[in-house]
Amino acid sequence: MSEEYSLDDFVPTDDEDGQTEPSAGDNPDESVDDTDPAVATSRWSSDGETCPDCDSTVFRLWRHENTFVCADCKEW
């Protein structure tokens, strides 16, 4: 394989695209009300934080229901 290709060689032009109908997600007015917002699963502190369940100081807290707890208090 001695030929070199530019990245532009792989970008379809309007003629090559072949799309006549808009694809899903092309319409910014479409509603996405049925999705849940993203939530953090853990949080980290360089100074350490106190676990609300056992009062130990740890650098990483993990989400447990509506709060963040240390790994020992987290129900895995």
Secondary structure, 3 states (H helix, E strand, C coil): CCCCCCHHHHCCCHHHHCCCCCCCCCCCCCCCCCCCCCCCCEEEEEEEEECCCCCCEEEEEEEECCEEECCCCCCC
